[in-house]
Amino acid sequence: MNRGKLIAALFLLVAAVVIGGCGGEDGSPSTLTPTPTPTQMPTPTPTAEPGADRINSIPVDAVKVTPENDEFPPILHSEDYLEPVPLSYPVNTAGAEDSAFITPDGRTLYIWFTPDPSIPAIEQLVDGVTGIYVTEWSDGGWGPVTRVTLQEPGKLALDGCVFVQGNTTWFCSAHEGYDGLNWFMAEYIEGEWRDWQYAGDLLNKEYRIGEMHITADGQELYFHSHTEPYDIWVSENQGGRWQQPEPVEVVNSPVTDGWPFVTEDGQELWFTRFYQGAPAIFRSTRVAGEWQEPELIISHFAAEPSLDREGNIYFSHHFFVNGEMVESDIYVAYRK
């Protein structure tokens, strides 16, 4: 498939899937529209350190919204957690950090980044910086944020929706050479993600899975449906083959339910639901093998939860000004 067809045919699909879906179901901001007064954030301009291209790609007039001037900050609804706080630089910048995935040990954090959330997906495709990034915890803080390359040199791709389990990563991508938005896999070999491959027609064409999570025992695949309003589905692994998915009825509602995450012990299902017009984080617990009615944990533009084995919640928080998203940050709510 040539690049012209790739650009023309695919990238109207990408923004809704890769950018975390924190607007209304038609892609517009939800009915809670915060109008904080942003503050100018000095933009670091490193020239040699890892991640320099990412930082230098942020528009010079970009503004940084902070908790102090966020009109609708995340609201905590659980006594099990401390108040959510944003991660510091170099994770969060005046650009848009989104779609966090934290490894169970809490020491590796993957994020999706674009320098300006207002630019269309077709420009994200060719800007050279939009995509998946990773940072490691070291000496009491997050280290340099560096790009994860999942395409052959010289070919186009717009990657996101990263999910990591052991030495395997799953990611969604508008990939040159493939029609539409598909799931791919890659292996971690000698310090790099290599040998990426198409995840197969069963998941991409027959089941058409949206953002997904595989349980630690490898026996269940949770994902949201590919059409809005999203619902959460589960497929069981039998003999190495994913079976026909079934809806997780107890957690699905008339509004959007998606971006599932299952804790390492398999006993908690976390997901995003629209609540009072904005995305919020819910949790369902498993009792005697059955998922229970979900409870609200964090509301107000809180989405895409990812937990380490200590129970700390990493999630996306989006900022709007005059009805438009100006940036997003990664927040964490530490378990008490």
Backbone torsions as a table, in degrees:
resi	resn	phi	psi	omega
1	MET	NA	125.4	-176.9
2	ASN	-78.1	166.5	-173.4
3	ARG	-65.2	-35.5	179.5
4	GLY	-60.7	-45.1	178.1
5	LYS	-66.8	-37.6	179.0
6	LEU	-58.0	-49.1	-177.8
7	ILE	-66.6	-44.8	-175.0
8	ALA	-69.5	-35.7	-170.2
9	ALA	-95.0	-26.4	-167.3
10	LEU	-102.0	-37.8	-157.2
11	PHE	-87.5	0.0	166.4
12	LEU	-69.1	-19.8	-179.4
13	LEU	-83.0	-24.3	-163.2
14	VAL	-72.9	-42.9	-172.8
15	ALA	-57.1	-41.3	-176.6
16	ALA	-68.7	-28.3	-175.7
17	VAL	-94.8	-44.5	-173.7
18	VAL	-78.5	-32.6	-175.1
19	ILE	-88.0	24.4	164.6
20	GLY	80.5	-8.4	171.6
21	GLY	61.7	39.7	-177.0
22	CYS	-95.8	16.8	171.5
23	GLY	-99.6	-164.9	175.8
24	GLY	-72.5	175.5	-174.3
25	GLU	-68.6	-15.2	174.8
26	ASP	-96.9	9.8	-179.9
27	GLY	92.4	-6.0	179.8
28	SER	-86.0	161.8	175.9
29	PRO	-59.1	146.5	-179.8
30	SER	-73.5	177.5	-168.5
31	THR	-69.1	-23.6	170.8
32	LEU	-81.0	106.5	-175.1
33	THR	-116.2	93.7	-179.0
34	PRO	-69.3	146.6	177.2
35	THR	-128.3	66.3	-179.8
36	PRO	-69.8	158.6	173.1
37	THR	-92.2	106.3	-176.6
38	PRO	-71.0	156.7	176.8
39	THR	-117.0	145.5	179.1
40	GLN	-68.2	131.5	179.0
41	MET	-111.5	122.8	175.4
42	PRO	-56.2	126.3	-178.1
43	THR	-93.3	115.7	178.5
44	PRO	-59.1	145.7	-179.8
45	THR	-127.9	63.4	178.1
46	PRO	-68.2	156.5	-178.6
47	THR	-118.0	-21.0	-175.4
48	ALA	-126.0	-20.7	-174.8
49	GLU	-71.4	156.2	177.6
50	PRO	-57.0	141.1	179.4
51	GLY	85.0	6.3	-176.2
52	ALA	-61.3	-39.0	-179.8
53	ASP	-61.2	-39.1	178.9
54	ARG	-61.0	-49.5	-177.5
55	ILE	-66.0	-43.8	-177.0
56	ASN	-71.4	-14.1	179.2
57	SER	-80.2	-15.3	-178.0
58	ILE	-70.5	131.8	-178.8
59	PRO	-53.5	142.8	-176.4
60	VAL	-64.8	-24.3	179.5
61	ASP	-97.0	12.6	179.0
62	ALA	-63.2	146.7	-179.6
63	VAL	-117.1	152.5	-179.4
64	LYS	-109.6	115.9	174.1
65	VAL	-83.7	134.2	-177.1
66	THR	-117.0	165.0	177.3
67	PRO	-56.7	-28.5	-177.8
68	GLU	-68.4	-29.2	-179.4
69	ASN	-120.6	22.5	174.7
70	ASP	-87.9	111.4	-175.1
71	GLU	-67.2	-28.6	178.9
72	PHE	-127.2	73.3	179.0
73	PRO	-70.0	163.2	176.8
74	PRO	-58.2	141.1	179.0
75	ILE	-112.4	124.8	-179.3
76	LEU	-87.4	133.5	-178.8
77	HIS	-118.0	14.0	-177.7
78	SER	-129.8	140.2	177.6
79	GLU	-83.4	-1.3	-177.9
80	ASP	-82.8	-9.4	-172.0
81	TYR	-128.7	155.3	170.8
82	LEU	-80.8	164.0	-179.4
83	GLU	-60.0	136.8	-179.4
84	PRO	-62.5	143.6	178.3
85	VAL	-135.8	149.8	177.2
86	PRO	-76.4	147.7	171.8
87	LEU	-70.7	152.4	-177.3
88	SER	-86.3	171.5	171.2
89	TYR	-61.0	138.9	17.4
90	PRO	-93.7	6.1	178.0
91	VAL	-69.8	-59.7	-179.5
92	ASN	-90.8	138.5	178.7
93	THR	-135.7	-170.3	174.0
94	ALA	-79.9	-1.5	171.0
95	GLY	-85.4	-161.2	-177.3
96	ALA	-111.9	110.7	172.8
97	GLU	-101.9	134.5	-169.3
98	ASP	-151.4	170.4	167.5
99	SER	51.7	58.0	-179.6
100	ALA	-70.1	144.2	168.5
101	PHE	-134.9	118.3	-179.5
102	ILE	-104.6	135.8	177.3
103	THR	-73.0	156.4	-175.5
104	PRO	-54.3	-33.6	-179.2
105	ASP	-77.8	-4.6	177.2
106	GLY	74.1	14.1	-172.8
107	ARG	-111.0	-7.4	177.7
108	THR	-131.6	126.9	-176.7
109	LEU	-122.8	124.4	174.0
110	TYR	-103.3	140.8	177.1
111	ILE	-137.4	162.8	169.6
112	TRP	-106.9	137.6	-175.6
113	PHE	-133.4	140.1	165.4
114	THR	-139.5	142.1	-173.6
115	PRO	-69.1	-25.1	-177.0
116	ASP	-148.6	109.0	-175.6
117	PRO	-67.3	-9.8	-179.3
118	SER	-83.4	-14.1	-177.4
119	ILE	-79.0	146.9	-178.3
120	PRO	-71.4	160.7	-177.6
121	ALA	-59.9	-32.3	-179.4
122	ILE	-62.2	-31.7	176.5
123	GLU	-80.2	-32.7	175.4
124	GLN	-61.2	-34.7	-179.2
125	LEU	-58.5	-38.7	-171.8
126	VAL	-110.1	5.3	-175.4
127	ASP	-78.2	-12.4	175.8
128	GLY	81.8	-1.0	-177.7
129	VAL	-131.2	-25.6	-178.9
130	THR	-68.3	131.4	178.9
131	GLY	156.4	-155.9	-176.1
132	ILE	-91.3	137.1	178.3
133	TYR	-130.0	163.4	-178.5
134	VAL	-140.7	148.0	174.9
135	THR	-141.1	150.0	-179.1
136	GLU	-113.9	143.3	176.3
137	TRP	-79.1	127.7	-178.8
138	SER	-155.6	136.5	176.2
139	ASP	53.7	39.9	174.1
140	GLY	80.2	15.3	178.9
141	GLY	-161.6	169.9	178.8
142	TRP	-81.8	134.4	-177.9
143	GLY	-83.6	-167.5	-179.3
144	PRO	-55.2	143.1	179.6
145	VAL	-98.1	117.9	-173.6
146	THR	-122.2	153.4	-176.5
147	ARG	-72.6	141.2	172.0
148	VAL	-101.5	114.0	-177.6
149	THR	-92.7	124.7	-176.2
150	LEU	-130.8	35.5	179.5
151	GLN	-149.3	156.4	178.1
152	GLU	-68.0	146.1	179.1
153	PRO	-54.5	135.3	176.9
154	GLY	85.6	-5.3	178.8
155	LYS	-107.3	152.8	-175.8
156	LEU	-87.0	146.6	173.4
157	ALA	-162.1	148.6	171.7
158	LEU	-128.8	103.6	-170.7
159	ASP	-101.6	150.8	176.0
160	GLY	-168.1	-164.0	173.8
161	CYS	54.5	39.3	-172.0
162	VAL	-69.6	138.0	173.4
163	PHE	-136.4	128.4	-175.0
164	VAL	-121.4	133.3	175.2
165	GLN	-139.9	109.7	-177.0
166	GLY	64.1	-125.5	179.9
167	ASN	-98.4	17.5	179.3
168	THR	-120.9	135.8	171.8
169	THR	-119.1	143.3	171.1
170	TRP	-110.4	141.2	178.4
171	PHE	-152.3	149.1	174.8
172	CYS	-94.4	148.0	-175.4
173	SER	-158.0	141.8	162.3
174	ALA	-90.5	102.0	-165.2
175	HIS	-113.7	128.9	176.8
176	GLU	-58.2	129.9	-176.9
177	GLY	103.1	-6.8	-179.5
178	TYR	-130.7	146.3	178.1
179	ASP	-82.5	134.7	172.0
180	GLY	73.9	-162.3	-179.9
181	LEU	-102.1	123.8	-173.4
182	ASN	-131.8	164.5	173.4
183	TRP	-93.8	139.8	178.5
184	PHE	-130.5	166.8	176.4
185	MET	-129.6	154.4	174.4
186	ALA	-146.6	158.4	-179.1
187	GLU	-114.7	144.3	178.7
188	TYR	-89.1	111.7	-175.1
189	ILE	-131.1	121.0	177.0
190	GLU	50.7	47.1	173.1
191	GLY	81.6	8.9	179.2
192	GLU	-139.2	152.9	172.0
193	TRP	-83.2	119.5	-174.8
194	ARG	-133.1	175.8	173.0
195	ASP	54.6	43.4	178.0
196	TRP	-62.4	147.3	-179.5
197	GLN	-150.8	150.7	175.9
198	TYR	-59.9	134.7	-173.4
199	ALA	-80.3	0.8	173.1
200	GLY	103.3	156.1	-176.5
201	ASP	-71.3	-27.9	-177.7
202	LEU	-57.8	-50.1	-178.3
203	LEU	-80.1	-35.9	-173.8
204	ASN	-83.7	-36.1	-174.4
205	LYS	-110.6	-40.8	-178.1
206	GLU	-80.6	-54.2	-179.4
207	TYR	-85.0	-27.5	178.0
208	ARG	51.2	59.4	-174.2
209	ILE	-73.3	143.3	169.7
210	GLY	-90.5	-152.8	-177.1
211	GLU	-59.2	142.3	-163.5
212	MET	-138.2	166.0	175.8
213	HIS	-151.6	131.2	175.8
214	ILE	-103.1	133.3	-179.2
215	THR	-64.8	157.0	-174.7
216	ALA	-60.2	-28.6	178.8
217	ASP	-84.8	-1.3	177.1
218	GLY	74.3	11.1	-173.3
219	GLN	-97.4	-15.2	-178.3
220	GLU	-135.1	137.9	175.8
221	LEU	-116.1	114.7	176.7
222	TYR	-101.5	139.5	179.4
223	PHE	-157.2	163.0	172.3
224	HIS	-101.4	153.1	-177.3
225	SER	-62.9	160.8	-172.9
226	HIS	-86.2	-7.4	178.5
227	THR	-119.1	147.7	-179.8
228	GLU	-90.6	152.1	-4.8
229	PRO	-70.4	135.0	-175.8
230	TYR	-66.0	149.9	167.0
231	ASP	-126.0	160.4	178.4
232	ILE	-98.1	132.9	-179.4
233	TRP	-122.9	161.4	176.3
234	VAL	-136.1	140.3	175.0
235	SER	-122.6	137.4	178.6
236	GLU	-96.0	144.3	177.6
237	ASN	-91.7	116.0	177.5
238	GLN	-124.6	115.0	179.3
239	GLY	63.2	30.2	179.1
240	GLY	83.5	6.8	179.1
241	ARG	-124.3	133.6	177.3
242	TRP	-73.7	130.4	-176.9
243	GLN	-87.5	171.4	179.9
244	GLN	-54.9	123.6	-177.2
245	PRO	-67.7	154.0	174.6
246	GLU	-128.9	145.8	179.3
247	PRO	-69.8	144.7	174.5
248	VAL	-88.4	84.7	-167.0
249	GLU	-56.4	-39.5	-172.3
250	VAL	-66.5	-26.3	-178.6
251	VAL	-98.9	-10.1	-178.9
252	ASN	-85.7	145.4	-176.8
253	SER	-136.6	176.3	178.3
254	PRO	-65.9	-17.6	179.4
255	VAL	-99.7	-174.8	-177.6
256	THR	-68.1	130.3	171.9
257	ASP	-130.9	118.9	-175.3
258	GLY	-163.7	-168.3	179.7
259	TRP	52.7	58.1	-175.3
260	PRO	-73.9	149.6	174.3
261	PHE	-142.3	128.4	178.9
262	VAL	-111.2	130.0	-179.1
263	THR	-63.7	160.3	-173.7
264	GLU	-57.9	-32.6	179.6
265	ASP	-82.5	-3.8	177.7
266	GLY	75.8	11.3	-173.2
267	GLN	-104.2	-4.7	179.3
268	GLU	-134.2	130.6	175.7
269	LEU	-111.1	114.4	179.5
270	TRP	-104.6	146.5	-178.3
271	PHE	-162.2	172.9	178.7
272	THR	-105.2	133.7	175.0
273	ARG	-135.1	145.8	174.7
274	PHE	-77.6	126.3	-174.2
275	TYR	-134.2	121.4	-177.4
276	GLN	53.1	38.7	174.0
277	GLY	85.9	0.3	-179.2
278	ALA	-136.2	154.3	178.1
279	PRO	-65.6	143.2	-179.4
280	ALA	-144.5	162.3	-176.5
281	ILE	-103.8	129.6	179.3
282	PHE	-122.5	159.6	178.3
283	ARG	-135.0	135.5	170.9
284	SER	-117.7	139.0	177.3
285	THR	-106.5	153.3	-178.8
286	ARG	-99.4	125.1	178.6
287	VAL	-124.2	123.7	-178.5
288	ALA	51.5	38.9	176.2
289	GLY	82.9	0.9	-177.1
290	GLU	-118.8	136.3	176.0
291	TRP	-71.5	141.1	-177.1
292	GLN	-101.8	168.5	177.7
293	GLU	-54.3	129.1	-174.7
294	PRO	-72.8	154.9	177.0
295	GLU	-118.9	147.1	179.0
296	LEU	-75.8	131.1	180.0
297	ILE	-111.5	-50.7	-179.9
298	ILE	-138.8	131.3	179.0
299	SER	-119.4	179.6	177.5
300	HIS	72.6	81.6	175.5
301	PHE	56.6	42.5	174.9
302	ALA	-113.5	127.6	-172.0
303	ALA	-152.3	163.2	173.2
304	GLU	55.9	64.2	-178.9
305	PRO	-69.6	145.8	173.6
306	SER	-144.2	129.9	-173.0
307	LEU	-119.8	144.8	168.7
308	ASP	-87.9	177.0	-175.3
309	ARG	-72.6	-10.5	173.8
310	GLU	-82.3	-8.0	178.9
311	GLY	90.8	8.5	176.8
312	ASN	-73.9	135.4	-173.8
313	ILE	-101.5	118.4	172.3
314	TYR	-101.2	134.6	-176.3
315	PHE	-155.0	167.5	178.9
316	SER	-92.7	139.3	173.2
317	HIS	-128.5	124.5	-176.5
318	HIS	-102.6	143.5	179.2
319	PHE	-112.2	134.4	177.9
320	PHE	-118.7	144.9	173.1
321	VAL	-131.5	121.7	-178.7
322	ASN	52.3	41.5	175.4
323	GLY	82.8	2.4	180.0
324	GLU	-120.5	138.9	177.4
325	MET	-73.5	122.5	-178.1
326	VAL	-100.7	-22.4	176.8
327	GLU	-174.2	174.6	174.2
328	SER	-147.4	154.8	-178.5
329	ASP	-130.7	162.2	171.1
330	ILE	-94.1	125.8	178.4
331	TYR	-111.6	162.5	174.2
332	VAL	-137.8	139.3	171.0
333	ALA	-115.4	111.5	-176.2
334	TYR	-79.9	137.8	176.9
335	ARG	-72.2	137.5	-179.8
336	LYS	-68.8	NA	NA
